[in-house]
Amino acid sequence: MEKRVLHVGDKANYVKTITKADVYNFAAVTGDFCPIHLDEDFARNTRFGKTISHGLLVSNLLSTIMGMKLPGPGTVFIEEHVKFLLPTYPGDTIKAELELTEISEKKNSYIAGFKGYCKNQKGEVVVEAEEKQMLSKDYFVVE
């Protein structure tokens, strides 16, 4: 297997429309059945006026990028700082964007820092994040 070459400034994105099924499945996996996410009658009486997606469901689209695209397989998620800026609703199309901002070398690995954003179909930033991953030198080289 050829090693993947990484550079500070590399970018990747992932686009997904969040469905009600995604929200229900996320609730089932995590056990977070808070009615703000699942109960239309409850949510109607909140400041949002309707159900909202779990924030972590949306921010995990950045994890999808890290595990599948940038840097990709051969990494381990080690740190995350997330700000949830606006609600996301079922039916919203989210574009997650990630940029490699720093890389430091360790004995058998690299530690890579990323800045990430999730934007809705209106271009509004709904999630802002800073994340770190450990990258195996077996799979990656840094230039």
C-alpha positions as CSV (number, residue, x, y, z in Angstrom):
1,M,0.0,0.0,0.0
2,E,1.4,3.4,-1.0
3,K,1.6,6.0,1.8
4,R,-0.7,9.0,1.5
5,V,1.1,12.3,1.3
6,L,-0.3,15.1,3.4
7,H,0.3,18.9,3.4
8,V,-0.8,21.6,5.8
9,G,-3.6,23.3,4.0
10,D,-5.1,20.2,2.5
11,K,-8.9,20.4,2.5
12,A,-11.9,18.0,2.0
13,N,-15.6,18.1,2.4
14,Y,-18.7,15.9,2.7
15,V,-22.3,16.8,2.0
16,K,-25.3,15.1,3.6
17,T,-29.0,15.9,3.9
18,I,-30.0,15.1,7.5
19,T,-33.2,13.0,7.5
20,K,-35.7,12.2,10.2
21,A,-34.5,8.6,9.9
22,D,-30.9,9.8,10.6
23,V,-32.1,11.5,13.8
24,Y,-34.1,8.5,15.0
25,N,-31.2,6.2,14.2
26,F,-28.8,8.4,16.1
27,A,-31.1,8.4,19.1
28,A,-31.3,4.6,18.9
29,V,-27.5,4.2,18.8
30,T,-26.8,6.8,21.5
31,G,-29.8,6.5,23.8
32,D,-30.5,10.3,23.5
33,F,-34.3,10.3,23.0
34,C,-34.7,13.9,24.2
35,P,-38.1,15.1,22.9
36,I,-36.5,18.2,21.2
37,H,-35.2,15.8,18.6
38,L,-38.1,13.4,18.2
39,D,-41.4,14.8,19.5
40,E,-43.0,17.4,17.1
41,D,-45.6,18.4,19.8
42,F,-42.9,19.0,22.4
43,A,-40.6,20.8,20.0
44,R,-43.4,23.1,18.7
45,N,-43.4,24.8,22.1
46,T,-39.7,25.4,22.2
47,R,-37.7,28.4,20.8
48,F,-37.0,26.3,17.7
49,G,-40.7,25.6,16.9
50,K,-39.9,22.1,15.5
51,T,-37.6,19.2,16.1
52,I,-33.9,19.7,15.7
53,S,-31.1,17.3,14.8
54,H,-28.7,16.2,17.5
55,G,-25.7,18.5,17.4
56,L,-23.3,15.6,17.6
57,L,-25.0,14.0,14.6
58,V,-24.1,17.1,12.6
59,S,-20.6,17.6,14.0
60,N,-19.8,13.9,13.4
61,L,-19.9,14.6,9.6
62,L,-16.4,16.1,10.3
63,S,-15.3,12.8,11.7
64,T,-16.6,11.1,8.5
65,I,-14.2,13.3,6.6
66,M,-11.3,12.5,8.9
67,G,-11.9,8.7,8.8
68,M,-12.7,8.4,5.1
69,K,-11.1,11.3,3.2
70,L,-8.7,13.6,5.1
71,P,-6.5,12.1,6.3
72,G,-8.5,8.8,5.8
73,P,-8.0,5.3,7.1
74,G,-5.0,4.8,9.4
75,T,-6.0,7.5,11.9
76,V,-7.4,7.7,15.4
77,F,-9.5,10.6,16.6
78,I,-7.9,12.0,19.8
79,E,-9.4,15.4,20.6
80,E,-12.3,17.7,19.7
81,H,-13.5,21.1,20.6
82,V,-16.9,21.9,19.1
83,K,-19.2,25.0,19.1
84,F,-22.8,24.6,18.1
85,L,-23.8,27.9,16.6
86,L,-27.2,27.3,15.0
87,P,-29.8,24.5,15.1
88,T,-30.0,22.0,12.3
89,Y,-33.3,20.6,11.3
90,P,-34.2,17.3,9.6
91,G,-34.3,18.1,5.9
92,D,-31.3,20.5,6.1
93,T,-28.4,19.8,3.7
94,I,-25.1,20.1,5.6
95,K,-21.7,20.6,4.0
96,A,-18.9,19.7,6.3
97,E,-15.6,21.2,5.5
98,L,-12.2,20.3,7.0
99,E,-8.8,21.8,6.7
100,L,-5.5,20.3,7.9
101,T,-3.9,23.2,9.9
102,E,-0.9,21.6,11.6
103,I,1.2,18.5,11.8
104,S,3.7,17.5,14.5
105,E,5.9,14.4,14.3
106,K,6.1,11.8,17.1
107,K,8.1,8.6,17.3
108,N,5.7,6.3,15.4
109,S,3.0,8.7,14.4
110,Y,2.0,12.3,13.5
111,I,-0.5,14.4,15.4
112,A,-2.6,16.4,12.9
113,G,-4.7,19.4,13.8
114,F,-7.8,20.4,11.8
115,K,-10.3,23.2,11.6
116,G,-13.8,22.2,10.6
117,Y,-17.1,23.8,9.8
118,C,-20.5,22.6,9.0
119,K,-22.7,24.9,6.9
120,N,-26.4,24.5,6.1
121,Q,-27.9,24.9,2.7
122,K,-28.1,28.7,3.3
123,G,-24.4,28.9,3.8
124,E,-24.8,29.5,7.5
125,V,-22.1,28.0,9.8
126,V,-24.0,25.7,12.2
127,V,-20.9,24.0,13.7
128,E,-17.3,25.1,14.2
129,A,-14.7,22.7,15.5
130,E,-11.0,22.1,16.2
131,E,-9.9,18.5,16.1
132,K,-6.8,16.4,16.4
133,Q,-6.0,13.0,15.0
134,M,-3.1,10.6,15.4
135,L,-1.8,9.3,12.1
136,S,0.2,6.1,11.7
137,K,3.5,6.5,9.9
138,D,2.6,3.2,8.3
139,Y,0.0,5.0,6.2
140,F,1.1,8.6,5.9
141,V,4.0,10.8,5.0
142,V,4.1,14.6,5.6
143,E,5.7,17.0,3.1
